[in-house]
Structures are given as C-alpha cells and as structure tokens.
Amino acid sequence: MIDKIAWLHIENGRVLVARSHGKDTFYLPGGKREPGESDVETLVREIREELSVDVAGAELIGVFEAQAHGRAEGETVRMTCYAASFAGELKPASEIAELAWFAAADADRVSPVTRIIFSHLESTGLLA
C-alpha cells in the first residue's frame, strides 16, 4: 500500500492537478509522508516543495484507494485528500513540470485513484 496525502484545490468547478517531468499522467498535488510526519505536516511540506505556496486550514475531504498507476497489479495507493487555503503564487517547482485545471471530462488524463476522486467530486457537485 502506497500512502499519499493530496491537496484538493477547486476553483470554478475545476480541480488543480500536476504533471511530473517525464510523465504523461496528471496527479493531485501532494506526496508521501516522511517518518514522524502528520497528514497536515506532509501536506504543507509537499505543496510548498511542488507548488511554491503555503497551505493552511486543512480540512479532510476523504480517503480513496485504487490500483497504483504504473505499478504491479494488486499494488494499491491510498490517497488522503484535504482542502486548504493557500498563500502565494501557484507555480510548478521541484519535480513538477506542469499545472492544469481539470474538469470531470478530463478523467482519462489522471491516475486511477484520481479518477475515483473526480467521480466523487462530480457526484457532490464540486467538479464540472
């Protein structure tokens, strides 16, 4: 099981996604925790590293699981998703090559767990 923390940032019915250098699939911004980190500490660190902004006021949205993209059959990823406000200017940093705003119709361009999250967001009226 791959345990990841992700930021769900939604504006105008679209969710912010990121693509790493050398990859063609988009993911929710975030990543794996370091030893001893809480979910929120991981979220703050990963978003600062990847997007050059500081998040605050994290609110748990949900926990989602699916087959891990690009991994052996049966290897799963658990994505714990938080909404949070931010300060600063969003820009790709570290391993991030590109940021984009996706609607539900873009689900074929994201990882399997992100597709499940998109479906959830669409069913609650948050994603166009």
BAKE-775214 format. One record per residue: chain; residue in one letter; z, y, x of N, C-alpha, C, O in turn; residue number from 0. Coordinates in steps of 0.05 Angstrom, whole numbers. Each point is the difference from the previous one (the first is absolute). Layout:
N
+-------+-----+--------+--------+--------+--------+--------+--------+--------+--------+--------+--------+--------+--------+-----+
! chain ! res !    n_w !    n_v !    n_u !   ca_w !   ca_v !   ca_u !    c_w !    c_v !    c_u !    o_w !    o_v !    o_u !   n !
+-------+-----+--------+--------+--------+--------+--------+--------+--------+--------+--------+--------+--------+--------+-----+
!     A !   a !      Z !      Y !      X !      Z !      Y !      X !      Z !      Y !      X !      Z !      Y !      X ! NUM !
...
+-------+-----+--------+--------+--------+--------+--------+--------+--------+--------+--------+--------+--------+--------+-----+
***
This chain:
128
+-------+-----+--------+--------+--------+--------+--------+--------+--------+--------+--------+--------+--------+--------+-----+
! chain ! res !    n_w !    n_v !    n_u !   ca_w !   ca_v !   ca_u !    c_w !    c_v !    c_u !    o_w !    o_v !    o_u !   n !
+-------+-----+--------+--------+--------+--------+--------+--------+--------+--------+--------+--------+--------+--------+-----+
!     A !   m !      0 !    -24 !     17 !      0 !     24 !    -17 !      0 !     25 !     18 !     17 !      3 !     17 !   0 !
!     A !   i !    -36 !     14 !    -22 !     -2 !     26 !     14 !     14 !     20 !    -19 !     -8 !      4 !    -23 !   1 !
!     A !   d !     28 !     10 !     34 !     16 !     19 !    -16 !     -9 !     28 !      7 !      4 !      8 !     23 !   2 !
!     A !   k !    -15 !      7 !    -42 !     -9 !     27 !      6 !     11 !     20 !    -20 !      7 !     -7 !    -23 !   3 !
!     A !   i !     -5 !     31 !     32 !      9 !     23 !    -17 !    -24 !     18 !     -2 !    -14 !      6 !     19 !   4 !
!     A !   a !      9 !      4 !    -44 !    -24 !     17 !     -4 !      7 !     25 !    -16 !     19 !      0 !    -16 !   5 !
!     A !   w !    -34 !     21 !     21 !      2 !     25 !    -15 !    -21 !      1 !    -21 !    -24 !     -2 !      6 !   6 !
!     A !   l !     32 !      7 !    -31 !    -18 !      4 !    -22 !     -1 !     30 !     -6 !     19 !     11 !    -12 !   7 !
!     A !   h !    -40 !      2 !     21 !     -4 !     28 !     -6 !    -24 !      4 !    -18 !    -22 !     -6 !      8 !   8 !
!     A !   i !     27 !     15 !    -32 !    -21 !      2 !    -21 !     -3 !     29 !     -7 !     19 !     15 !     -5 !   9 !
!     A !   e !    -45 !     -6 !      5 !     -7 !     27 !    -10 !    -24 !     -3 !    -17 !    -20 !    -13 !      7 !  10 !
!     A !   n !     20 !     26 !    -30 !    -23 !      1 !    -18 !    -11 !    -27 !     -6 !    -25 !     -4 !     -1 !  11 !
!     A !   g !     42 !    -16 !     -3 !     -8 !    -27 !     -7 !    -12 !    -16 !     23 !    -12 !    -21 !     -5 !  12 !
!     A !   r !     16 !     30 !     29 !    -10 !    -14 !     24 !     23 !     -5 !     19 !     18 !     17 !      2 !  13 !
!     A !   v !    -20 !    -39 !     13 !     21 !     -6 !     19 !    -10 !      3 !     28 !    -23 !     -7 !      6 !  14 !
!     A !   l !     40 !     17 !     12 !     -7 !      3 !     28 !      0 !    -27 !     14 !     19 !    -15 !     -2 !  15 !
!     A !   v !    -41 !      9 !     16 !     -3 !    -24 !     15 !     -9 !      7 !     29 !    -10 !     22 !      5 !  16 !
!     A !   a !     14 !    -41 !     13 !     -7 !      4 !     28 !    -16 !    -24 !     11 !      4 !    -22 !     -9 !  17 !
!     A !   r !    -21 !     28 !     28 !    -15 !    -21 !     14 !      5 !      3 !     29 !     -1 !     21 !     12 !  18 !
!     A !   s !      8 !    -44 !      0 !      6 !      0 !     29 !    -26 !     -1 !     16 !    -21 !     -9 !    -10 !  19 !
!     A !   h !     21 !     18 !     35 !    -23 !     -2 !     18 !     -9 !    -29 !      1 !     16 !    -18 !      3 !  20 !
!     A !   g !    -43 !     15 !     -4 !    -12 !    -27 !      2 !      2 !    -17 !    -24 !     -8 !    -24 !      1 !  21 !
!     A !   k !     19 !     34 !    -23 !      3 !    -16 !    -25 !    -18 !     12 !    -21 !     -8 !     23 !      1 !  22 !
!     A !   d !      1 !    -40 !    -21 !    -16 !     10 !    -22 !     15 !      0 !    -27 !    -10 !      9 !    -20 !  23 !
!     A !   t !     34 !    -19 !     20 !     17 !     -2 !    -24 !     21 !     23 !      1 !     10 !      6 !     21 !  24 !
!     A !   f !     -4 !      5 !    -44 !     20 !     21 !     -3 !     26 !    -12 !     -9 !      1 !    -20 !    -14 !  25 !
!     A !   y !     21 !     32 !     23 !     27 !     -9 !     -7 !     16 !     24 !     -9 !     -8 !     23 !      4 !  26 !
!     A !   l !     31 !    -28 !    -17 !     19 !     21 !     -5 !     13 !      8 !     26 !      6 !    -18 !     16 !  27 !
!     A !   p !     -1 !     43 !    -11 !     14 !      8 !     25 !     28 !    -12 !      2 !     14 !     -3 !    -21 !  28 !
!     A !   g !     -6 !     -5 !     45 !     26 !    -12 !      4 !     -2 !    -22 !     21 !    -19 !      0 !     16 !  29 !
!     A !   g !     38 !    -17 !    -16 !      0 !    -22 !     20 !     25 !    -16 !      1 !     16 !      0 !    -19 !  30 !
!     A !   k !    -13 !    -15 !     41 !     22 !    -18 !      3 !     25 !     14 !     11 !     -2 !     19 !     15 !  31 !
!     A !   r !     25 !    -29 !    -24 !     25 !     12 !     10 !      6 !     -9 !     28 !     -7 !    -22 !      8 !  32 !
!     A !   e !     22 !     38 !      6 !     10 !     -7 !     26 !     28 !    -12 !     -4 !     13 !      6 !    -20 !  33 !
!     A !   p !     -3 !    -21 !     39 !     27 !    -13 !     -4 !     21 !     21 !     -7 !      3 !     21 !     13 !  34 !
!     A !   g !     12 !    -27 !    -34 !     22 !     17 !     -8 !     -8 !     23 !    -18 !     18 !     14 !    -10 !  35 !
!     A !   e !    -43 !    -10 !      5 !     -9 !     23 !    -17 !      3 !     -7 !    -30 !     -4 !    -23 !     -8 !  36 !
!     A !   s !     11 !     43 !     -7 !      0 !     -3 !    -29 !    -29 !      5 !    -10 !    -17 !      9 !     15 !  37 !
!     A !   d !     13 !    -14 !    -41 !    -27 !      6 !    -11 !     -7 !     29 !      4 !    -22 !      6 !      8 !  38 !
!     A !   v !     41 !     12 !    -15 !     -6 !     29 !      2 !     -5 !      9 !     28 !    -17 !     16 !      6 !  39 !
!     A !   e !     33 !    -27 !     13 !     -4 !      7 !     28 !    -28 !     -9 !      9 !    -13 !     14 !     15 !  40 !
!     A !   t !      5 !    -38 !    -23 !    -27 !    -10 !      7 !    -21 !     18 !    -12 !    -19 !      8 !     13 !  41 !
!     A !   l !     22 !     -1 !    -39 !    -19 !     17 !    -13 !     -3 !     27 !     14 !    -23 !      9 !      6 !  42 !
!     A !   v !     45 !      4 !      1 !     -1 !     26 !     13 !    -14 !     -2 !     27 !    -17 !     16 !      7 !  43 !
!     A !   r !     25 !    -36 !      9 !    -12 !     -4 !     27 !    -30 !     -6 !     -2 !    -16 !     13 !     14 !  44 !
!     A !   e !      9 !    -32 !    -30 !    -28 !     -8 !     -2 !    -18 !     23 !    -10 !    -22 !      4 !     11 !  45 !
!     A !   i !     31 !     10 !    -31 !    -17 !     22 !    -11 !     -2 !     23 !     20 !    -22 !     12 !      2 !  46 !
!     A !   r !     43 !     -7 !     12 !     -2 !     21 !     21 !    -20 !     -9 !     22 !    -16 !     16 !      9 !  47 !
!     A !   e !     18 !    -41 !     -1 !    -18 !    -10 !     21 !    -29 !     -1 !     -9 !    -18 !      7 !     15 !  48 !
!     A !   e !     13 !    -15 !    -40 !    -27 !     -4 !     -9 !    -13 !     24 !    -12 !    -25 !      4 !      3 !  49 !
!     A !   l !     40 !     14 !    -16 !    -11 !     22 !    -15 !     10 !     28 !      8 !     -9 !     20 !    -11 !  50 !
!     A !   s !     27 !    -19 !     30 !     10 !     25 !     11 !     15 !     17 !    -20 !      0 !     25 !      3 !  51 !
!     A !   v !     12 !    -37 !    -23 !     16 !     15 !    -20 !     28 !    -13 !     -2 !      4 !    -23 !      8 !  52 !
!     A !   d !     14 !     38 !    -19 !     27 !    -10 !     -4 !      4 !     -5 !    -30 !     -4 !     18 !    -16 !  53 !
!     A !   v !     12 !    -43 !      9 !      6 !     -6 !    -28 !     30 !      2 !     -6 !     16 !     -3 !     18 !  54 !
!     A !   a !    -10 !      9 !    -43 !     28 !      2 !     -8 !      3 !     -7 !    -30 !    -20 !      1 !    -15 !  55 !
!     A !   g !     44 !     -8 !      8 !      5 !     -6 !    -28 !    -13 !    -26 !    -10 !    -11 !     -1 !    -22 !  56 !
!     A !   a !     11 !    -20 !     39 !    -14 !    -25 !     -7 !     11 !    -12 !    -25 !     24 !     -2 !     -4 !  57 !
!     A !   e !    -42 !     -7 !    -14 !      7 !    -13 !    -25 !    -15 !    -27 !     -1 !    -25 !      0 !      2 !  58 !
!     A !   l !     39 !    -22 !     -5 !    -12 !    -26 !     -1 !    -18 !     -2 !    -25 !      8 !      6 !    -22 !  59 !
!     A !   i !    -33 !    -14 !     27 !    -20 !     -5 !    -22 !     -2 !    -29 !     -7 !     -1 !     -7 !    -23 !  60 !
!     A !   g !      2 !    -10 !     43 !     -2 !    -29 !     -5 !     -5 !    -16 !     25 !     -5 !     11 !     21 !  61 !
!     A !   v !      7 !    -37 !    -24 !     -5 !    -19 !     22 !    -22 !    -18 !    -10 !      1 !    -12 !    -21 !  62 !
!     A !   f !    -21 !      9 !     38 !    -25 !    -15 !     -7 !     -6 !    -20 !     22 !      4 !      5 !     24 !  63 !
!     A !   e !    -14 !    -29 !    -31 !     -7 !    -21 !     19 !    -28 !    -10 !     -5 !     -9 !     -2 !    -23 !  64 !
!     A !   a !     -4 !     -6 !     45 !    -27 !    -12 !     -2 !     -7 !    -13 !     27 !     15 !      2 !     19 !  65 !
!     A !   q !    -37 !    -16 !    -19 !    -12 !    -11 !     24 !     -4 !     23 !     20 !    -10 !     21 !     -8 !  66 !
!     A !   a !     18 !    -25 !     33 !     -3 !     20 !     20 !    -29 !      2 !      8 !    -13 !    -20 !      7 !  67 !
!     A !   h !      2 !     44 !     -7 !    -28 !      5 !      7 !     -6 !     -8 !     29 !     15 !      8 !     18 !  68 !
!     A !   g !    -35 !    -24 !    -14 !     -9 !     -8 !     27 !     19 !    -20 !     13 !     -3 !     -5 !     24 !  69 !
!     A !   r !     21 !     -7 !    -38 !     18 !    -20 !     11 !     -6 !    -28 !    -12 !    -15 !     -2 !    -19 !  70 !
!     A !   a !     28 !    -18 !     31 !     -4 !    -28 !     -9 !      8 !     -3 !    -29 !     18 !     13 !     -9 !  71 !
!     A !   e !    -32 !    -30 !     -5 !      6 !     -6 !    -28 !     30 !     -8 !     -2 !     10 !    -16 !     15 !  72 !
!     A !   g !      3 !     28 !    -35 !     28 !     -5 !     -4 !     19 !     19 !     13 !     24 !      1 !     -6 !  73 !
!     A !   e !    -35 !     16 !     25 !     17 !     20 !     12 !      0 !     24 !    -19 !    -21 !     12 !     -6 !  74 !
!     A !   t !     45 !     -4 !     -2 !      2 !     21 !    -20 !     11 !     26 !     12 !     13 !      0 !     21 !  75 !
!     A !   v !    -17 !     21 !    -36 !     12 !     26 !      7 !     16 !     10 !    -24 !     -8 !     -3 !    -23 !  76 !
!     A !   r !     32 !     13 !     29 !     16 !     13 !    -21 !      0 !     30 !      6 !      8 !      9 !     22 !  77 !
!     A !   m !    -17 !      6 !    -42 !     -2 !     29 !      4 !     20 !     14 !    -19 !     -2 !     -1 !    -24 !  78 !
!     A !   t !     22 !     13 !     36 !     20 !     16 !    -15 !    -10 !     29 !      0 !     -2 !     12 !     21 !  79 !
!     A !   c !     -4 !     -2 !    -45 !    -13 !     26 !     -3 !     19 !     22 !     -9 !     16 !     -4 !    -19 !  80 !
!     A !   y !    -17 !     26 !     32 !     16 !     24 !     -7 !    -18 !     24 !     -5 !    -20 !      4 !     13 !  81 !
!     A !   a !     28 !     12 !    -33 !    -12 !     27 !     -3 !     19 !     19 !     15 !     24 !     -6 !      1 !  82 !
!     A !   a !    -34 !     28 !      9 !     16 !     19 !     14 !    -15 !     26 !      2 !    -25 !      0 !      1 !  83 !
!     A !   s !     40 !     22 !      0 !    -13 !     26 !      6 !     -5 !      1 !     30 !     10 !    -16 !     15 !  84 !
!     A !   f !    -26 !     36 !     -7 !     -5 !      3 !     29 !     -3 !     29 !      8 !     -5 !     17 !    -17 !  85 !
!     A !   a !     10 !    -12 !     43 !     -4 !     26 !     11 !    -19 !     -2 !     24 !      3 !    -19 !     16 !  86 !
!     A !   g !    -22 !     37 !    -14 !    -19 !     -1 !     22 !    -28 !     -3 !    -11 !     -5 !      0 !    -24 !  87 !
!     A !   e !    -14 !     -3 !     43 !    -28 !     -3 !     -7 !     -8 !    -29 !      6 !      2 !     -9 !     22 !  88 !
!     A !   l !    -12 !     -4 !    -43 !     -9 !    -28 !      3 !    -24 !     -1 !     19 !    -20 !     13 !     -4 !  89 !
!     A !   k !     23 !    -29 !     25 !    -23 !     -4 !     19 !      5 !    -27 !     14 !     22 !     -8 !      6 !  90 !
!     A !   p !    -44 !     -6 !     -1 !      2 !    -26 !     13 !     11 !      3 !     28 !     -8 !     18 !     15 !  91 !
!     A !   a !     26 !    -37 !     -7 !     11 !      0 !     27 !      4 !    -29 !      8 !     -4 !    -18 !    -16 !  92 !
!     A !   s !     11 !     14 !     41 !      6 !    -27 !     10 !    -25 !    -18 !     -5 !    -22 !      6 !      9 !  93 !
!     A !   e !     27 !    -29 !    -22 !    -23 !    -19 !     -4 !    -17 !      7 !    -24 !    -19 !    -15 !     -6 !  94 !
!     A !   i !     25 !     36 !     -9 !    -15 !      7 !    -24 !    -26 !     15 !      7 !      1 !     21 !     13 !  95 !
!     A !   a !    -23 !    -31 !    -23 !    -26 !     12 !      5 !     -8 !     19 !    -23 !    -14 !     20 !      4 !  96 !
!     A !   e !     23 !    -27 !    -29 !    -11 !     15 !    -23 !     20 !     -2 !    -23 !     14 !    -20 !     -4 !  97 !
!     A !   l !    -12 !     42 !    -11 !     15 !      1 !    -25 !    -19 !      4 !    -22 !    -21 !     12 !      3 !  98 !
!     A !   a !     27 !    -23 !    -27 !    -17 !      3 !    -23 !     17 !      0 !    -25 !     24 !     -9 !      0 !  99 !
!     A !   w !    -35 !     18 !    -22 !     13 !      0 !    -26 !    -15 !    -19 !    -18 !    -24 !      4 !     -6 ! 100 !
!     A !   f !     37 !    -26 !     -3 !    -13 !    -21 !    -15 !     10 !     -1 !    -29 !     23 !      5 !     -5 ! 101 !
!     A !   a !    -42 !    -12 !    -13 !      7 !     -5 !    -28 !     -2 !    -31 !     -4 !     -6 !    -14 !     19 ! 102 !
!     A !   a !     12 !      5 !    -43 !      0 !    -29 !     -5 !    -28 !    -12 !      6 !     -1 !    -23 !      8 ! 103 !
!     A !   a !    -20 !     39 !    -12 !    -27 !    -11 !      4 !     -5 !     -6 !     30 !    -20 !    -14 !      6 ! 104 !
!     A !   d !     37 !     23 !     12 !     -4 !     -5 !     28 !     16 !    -25 !     10 !      2 !     -4 !     24 ! 105 !
!     A !   a !      8 !    -11 !    -42 !     17 !    -23 !      7 !    -14 !    -21 !     18 !     13 !    -14 !     14 ! 106 !
!     A !   d !    -40 !     13 !    -15 !    -14 !    -19 !     17 !      0 !      9 !     30 !     -9 !    -15 !     17 ! 107 !
!     A !   r !     20 !     38 !    -11 !      1 !     10 !     27 !     27 !     -1 !     13 !      5 !     10 !     22 ! 108 !
!     A !   v !     15 !    -23 !    -36 !     27 !     -1 !      9 !      9 !    -29 !      4 !    -13 !    -19 !     -9 ! 109 !
!     A !   s !     36 !     15 !     22 !     11 !    -27 !      5 !      9 !    -13 !    -27 !      3 !     14 !    -20 ! 110 !
!     A !   p !      0 !    -40 !     20 !      8 !    -14 !    -25 !     26 !     10 !    -12 !      1 !      4 !    -24 ! 111 !
!     A !   v !     19 !      1 !     40 !     25 !     10 !    -11 !     -4 !     28 !    -12 !     13 !      7 !    -20 ! 112 !
!     A !   t !    -29 !      9 !     33 !     -6 !     27 !    -10 !    -15 !     -1 !    -27 !      4 !     17 !    -17 ! 113 !
!     A !   r !    -21 !    -37 !     14 !    -13 !     -4 !    -26 !     20 !     -4 !    -22 !     -3 !     11 !    -22 ! 114 !
!     A !   i !     23 !    -28 !     27 !     21 !     -5 !    -20 !     15 !     26 !     -6 !      6 !      6 !    -23 ! 115 !
!     A !   i !      0 !     10 !     43 !     13 !     25 !     -4 !    -17 !     20 !    -16 !     10 !     13 !    -18 ! 116 !
!     A !   f !    -36 !    -12 !     24 !    -19 !     16 !    -15 !      1 !     -8 !    -29 !      1 !     17 !    -18 ! 117 !
!     A !   s !     -2 !    -43 !     12 !      0 !    -10 !    -27 !     26 !      9 !    -14 !     -1 !      9 !    -24 ! 118 !
!     A !   h !     23 !    -11 !     37 !     26 !      9 !    -11 !     -1 !     30 !     -6 !      8 !      9 !    -22 ! 119 !
!     A !   l !    -18 !      7 !     41 !     -1 !     29 !     -4 !    -19 !      7 !    -23 !      6 !     19 !    -15 ! 120 !
!     A !   e !    -28 !    -33 !     13 !    -19 !      5 !    -22 !     13 !     -6 !    -27 !     -3 !     15 !    -19 ! 121 !
!     A !   s !     18 !    -38 !     18 !     12 !     -8 !    -26 !     22 !     19 !     -9 !      6 !      2 !    -23 ! 122 !
!     A !   t !      6 !     13 !     42 !     21 !     19 !     -7 !    -12 !     28 !     -3 !     15 !     19 !     -6 ! 123 !
!     A !   g !    -41 !    -16 !      8 !    -13 !     26 !     -4 !      1 !     19 !     23 !     -7 !     23 !     -2 ! 124 !
!     A !   l !     16 !    -33 !     26 !      2 !     18 !     23 !    -26 !      1 !     16 !     -4 !     19 !     15 ! 125 !
!     A !   l !    -12 !    -39 !    -18 !    -25 !     -2 !     16 !    -24 !      2 !    -18 !     -2 !    -14 !    -20 ! 126 !
!     A !   a !    -17 !     31 !     27 !    -24 !      4 !    -16 !    -19 !    -24 !      3 !    -21 !      0 !    -13 ! 127 !
+-------+-----+--------+--------+--------+--------+--------+--------+--------+--------+--------+--------+--------+--------+-----+
***
